[in-house]
Structure formats: structure tokens, C-alpha cells
Amino acid sequence: MLKHEIKLTPKERQKLLAMVSKGRNQAVVIRRAHILLKSDEGKTDREICAQLYIDDETVRRTRLRFCEEGLDNALVDKPGRGSSAKLNEVQEAHLTALACTEPPQGRARWTLELLAQQLVEAGVIEQIAPETVRLILKKNKLRLGRSKAGVLPR
């Protein structure tokens, strides 16, 4: 007997069968639905892995989430599973204002690395990656360019 045995209700089974037959969901959701359906049929993790061409850890995680959190949470990832915001609104405003100023003496323009370094030196934040700077500028529809202002609107 499996530690996380799946027993679907008729309503849950019908919902999953509709999801996999229509194919209008994300591939990861359809794959998880297949895992749950096959688990309900009594297939072992190894059999499911072989039939769906997936890793056994994926099957184990899906079973566990179903048993602990229910059907909907087993199918779809929770929002915000990624890391939290790197900068607050004030820090973002500081970054945007900095990017719109003239670059430091001896520099033709701001770079992502230079902006990140300047934020740390100014004490706005302890550390920040240039990629985070890029993502914030992109979110605010700004891009580094060769303008006098430092950034160009999109």
C-alpha cells in the first residue's frame, strides 16, 4: 500500500478526465491530472513514470500535494511561489530616478552593473543583482539607452 494513496471521488475523476480530454490547460496541469488518474487506477509510481515519461519525484510530489492540499492545489501551483519583491516602492523610485540622471564621470551611459553598484554604495539596498535592476526597469517600461536622460521610454 502506498503512503499517499489516491482515491478520487466520481466528481473529481470526471473533472480530471474532462481536463485531459479537452487539452485546454497548461501542459503541467494536464500531466498532473494524468498522474492523479493513473494513481487512482492503482498504478505504481514506476508504472506512471514509464507511461508518462516523467520523473518519479514529480509523481511523488503530485500525490503528496493531493493528499495534503486537495485536488485544485495538486493541479496548479500557488501564486507567488517565487521569491518576494527585491525592492520596495521607494527603492524602485530611487532606481528609476538614478537611471534618469547623467552617468558617472568617465562613463558614456549607465549599465545594469553600474546601477546595481550605485544602489549599494548609496545605501538604498544591501545587495542587488544587475538582472533584478533590468527586470525593474523593464517593469517600469524603461530601457537603458544613449539618451542624455539615461533611460528611454518604450
C-alpha positions in Angstrom: 0.0 0.0 0.0 1.3 3.5 -0.9 1.9 6.1 1.7 -0.1 8.7 -0.2 -2.8 6.7 -1.8 -5.1 8.5 -4.2 -8.8 7.8 -4.1 -10.7 10.2 -6.3 -14.4 10.9 -5.9 -16.5 10.4 -9.1 -16.8 14.1 -9.4 -13.0 14.6 -9.1 -12.4 11.8 -11.7 -14.9 13.4 -14.1 -13.2 16.8 -13.7 -9.8 15.3 -14.4 -11.0 13.3 -17.4 -12.5 16.5 -18.9 -9.3 18.3 -18.4 -7.1 15.8 -20.1 -9.5 15.2 -23.0 -10.0 18.8 -23.9 -6.3 19.8 -23.7 -7.1 23.4 -23.0 -5.0 23.6 -19.8 -1.3 24.1 -19.4 0.8 21.0 -20.1 1.9 20.8 -16.4 -1.7 20.8 -15.3 -2.7 18.1 -17.8 0.4 16.0 -16.7 -0.6 16.3 -13.0 -4.2 15.3 -13.9 -2.8 12.2 -15.7 -0.7 11.3 -12.6 -3.8 11.5 -10.3 -5.9 9.5 -12.7 -3.3 6.8 -13.0 -2.7 6.8 -9.3 -6.5 6.3 -8.7 -6.4 3.3 -11.1 -3.9 1.7 -8.7 -0.7 2.2 -10.8 2.6 2.4 -9.0 4.9 5.4 -9.2 7.2 3.4 -11.5 4.4 2.5 -13.9 3.2 6.1 -14.0 6.7 7.3 -14.7 7.2 4.8 -17.6 3.8 5.6 -19.1 4.0 9.4 -18.9 7.8 9.7 -19.4 8.3 11.7 -16.2 10.5 11.6 -13.1 9.4 9.7 -10.0 9.8 12.8 -7.9 7.1 14.5 -10.0 4.7 11.7 -9.2 5.6 11.7 -5.5 5.1 15.5 -5.2 1.8 15.4 -7.0 0.4 12.6 -4.8 1.6 14.4 -1.7 0.1 17.7 -2.7 -3.2 16.0 -3.4 -3.3 14.2 -0.1 -2.3 17.3 1.9 -3.9 20.2 0.0 -6.7 18.7 -2.2 -7.3 18.4 -5.9 -7.1 22.1 -7.0 -3.8 22.7 -5.2 -2.3 19.5 -6.6 -3.0 20.6 -10.2 -2.0 24.3 -10.1 1.0 26.0 -8.4 0.2 28.5 -5.8 0.7 32.1 -6.9 3.8 33.7 -5.6 5.9 30.6 -5.2 8.9 32.6 -6.4 10.8 35.0 -4.2 9.3 38.2 -2.8 9.9 41.6 -4.4 13.5 42.7 -4.2 12.8 46.4 -3.8 10.0 48.3 -2.2 8.3 51.2 -4.0 10.7 53.9 -2.5 13.7 51.9 -3.6 12.3 51.3 -7.1 11.6 55.1 -7.4 15.3 55.7 -6.4 16.5 53.3 -9.0 14.3 54.9 -11.7 15.5 58.4 -10.7 19.1 57.3 -10.7 18.8 55.7 -14.1 17.4 59.0 -15.5 20.4 61.0 -14.3 23.7 61.6 -16.1 26.0 58.6 -15.7 29.1 59.0 -13.5 32.0 60.9 -14.9 34.1 58.9 -17.3 31.1 56.8 -18.4 29.1 57.3 -21.6 25.9 55.7 -20.1 24.5 53.7 -17.3 24.9 49.9 -17.3 22.9 47.5 -15.2 26.0 46.6 -13.2 26.8 50.3 -12.6 23.2 51.0 -11.4 23.3 48.0 -9.1 26.7 49.1 -7.7 25.4 52.7 -7.2 22.3 51.5 -5.3 24.5 49.5 -2.9 27.0 52.3 -2.4 24.2 54.8 -1.8 22.8 52.5 0.9 19.5 52.0 -0.8 19.8 48.3 -0.5 22.4 45.8 0.8 22.8 43.9 -2.4 21.1 43.6 -5.7 21.8 41.7 -8.9 22.0 43.5 -12.3 19.3 41.2 -13.5 17.0 42.5 -10.8 17.8 46.0 -12.0 16.9 45.0 -15.6 13.6 43.5 -14.5 12.6 46.6 -12.6 13.4 48.9 -15.4 11.5 46.6 -17.8 8.5 46.5 -15.5 8.5 50.3 -15.5 8.8 50.3 -19.2 12.3 51.9 -19.2 15.4 50.8 -21.0 19.0 51.9 -20.9 20.0 53.8 -23.9 22.3 56.5 -25.2 20.0 59.4 -24.3 21.1 62.3 -22.1 18.5 61.3 -19.6 19.9 57.8 -19.2 16.8 55.8 -20.0 14.4 55.7 -22.9 10.7 55.1 -22.6 9.4 52.1 -24.5 
